[in-house]
Every structure is written in structure tokens, then in C-alpha cells.
Amino acid sequence: MDPQKPVLIAGPTASGKSELALRIAEAQGGVVVNADAIQVYANWRVLTARPSQVDEARAQHVLYGHVAGDVPYSVGDWLRDLEPILTAEARPIIVGGTGLYFTALTEGLAQIPATPDEIRQTAMQRIDTEGHAALVDELDLKTRSRIDTANPMRVQRAWEVLTYTGKGLADWQETTAPPRLPLSAVTPLVVNAPKDWLTPRIEARFDRMLETGAMEEAHANRATWSPDLPSAKAIGAAELMAVIDGTMTLQEARDRSTILTRQFAKRQRTWFRARMQFWQQVDAAELQS
């Protein structure tokens, strides 16, 4: 690959994409940049599989764990934090599993007004009482056809935008400014990790998390824990808190967390197939050989 071009590496959780980024950085130089919406939070390192201190010694890493766990962090925030990295001399190797980050970077981000807290609270209450499908039914058809309607957070965001502005999310996106890094200016890679190959890795990785301090990390977070915190979206966080509270066994938490992770990986693969047809495919199994 061209050593002068920035590299984008997308892939589902546990697919080996972070190791690929490290290998590229070591072989050609560059700084590894986080593009994972949950790895930005400081209070969950082990549970979100952030790079270890050993990995960080191999190459410079940025935008990992730089946000307090109680602070909302949007794709717009990420683009703003990314900008000085893009203008620095070091070649960025941007890696993660948050498809929206990559889409905003390579296709542009619509300048949608922030929605008021009262609309957000209404959306959350309705999802709790009616389920997110009730909000899906109220979306405009164009938006409904474009978003992942199985993802409550995506549905909530689209509903909030339509309710507040009277304009569908899809219509806002069609007035998007030019992208910061079009695909022609980068080397775009997407890791292809089939379900049967990925599932054992997901299970093994959660076991390693437990072995390397995930439970201790949960105890450290317990005093300030709330399911409403932005960082509470870390898969396994609620389950480990339930273990601490005595309402779930560790084995139940492990099983539940791996199921949630498999479901999340499926949503990631669906996004990548739909939005990254023109990215270079990398076989995950070959990365491990």
C-alpha cells in the first residue's frame, strides 16, 4: 500500500483489525487512531478491549480513553478531535468498528441541530415502555430504509431529529458538506470475519477480559455507575454490575455478554456490507496465519 496515504481499517469486534493497524504502523510508520465509539471512554479499558500498554509501546495511539465516562460523545466530536491529527505530519492509521465514524469521514457529516434534552428523554421513555419499534413506525420512509432499524440508538437518533426539526435524517444527510477524507485519498480496508470464524474469538476474548481485570474494573466503576451514562453502552458493563449486585452469576454474565457481542458483530457486518462495497476486503483468517 502507498506509505503516504492514510489508512482506514474497519471491521467487526474481535476480528484482529487493531493488530493489523499495529503491523502497518510498524512496517511503514504512522499513528494508530481510534474509530470506536466506546473505546473513547476512560473508565472502561479492559472491557472495551482498548489496546494494551504493550501495544501502545509498539506504536503511538491516539483518541483512546480520552473522554470521561459521563460525557456524551458524538461523531461530530470525533471529527473535531481527529482534525489536528489529519493535519499533523504522522500518517494516520484509523481503525475501529463504528461504521458511522468512517461514513462521516469519507462521505461527509450532515450539520444537524442538536435535539433538546426533553425530546431525548421522551424518546428514551417511549423505548422503555413501548419498545423502539414504535419509533420506527413514525419515521419517514426514506430514513427508515437507510438506517439499521434493529439498533435502538440509531432509531432514537432518527426519531429525535424528525421530531425536533420536522425533517427526516435522510434528508439532512443529503445536504451534507464534502467529506474530509474521500476514499480516493486513503487506503480503505474492511476486515471480513464470518460468523463461524468470529464466534469462538468473541468467547475467548471475553474470557481473557475476565482474566485480565474486567471484574476489578467493574468494581472500580460501581460507585458512579448508572445505565444512563454514555459509557454504560460498553457490552458486558451492565452484566458485571449485576454480578456485583448479586442478581446474576459470573457465568450468566459471561454468557449474556458474549451473546450481545455476537449480535453487535452481526450488526457491524451488515453495516459494512451495505456501506463499504468499494473498500478493499481483507480476510480475517489470513491475518492470523
Protein Blocks (a to p, Z undefined) as FASTA:
>chain_A
ZZkbccdddddehilpmmmmmmmmmmnopadddfbfklmpmklmklnopacfklmmmpcc
ehihkacfkbccdfklmmmmmmmmmmmmbdcddddjbfklmmmmmnopaddddddfklmm
mmmmmmmmnopklmmmmpcfklmmmmcfkbmklmmmmmmmmmmnopafklmmmmcccdfb
dfklpccddddddfklmmmmmmmmmmmmmmnopmmmmmmmmmmgcfkbmklmpghklmmm
mmmnopacfklmmmmmmmmmmmmmmmmmmmmmmmmmmbccddfklmmZZ
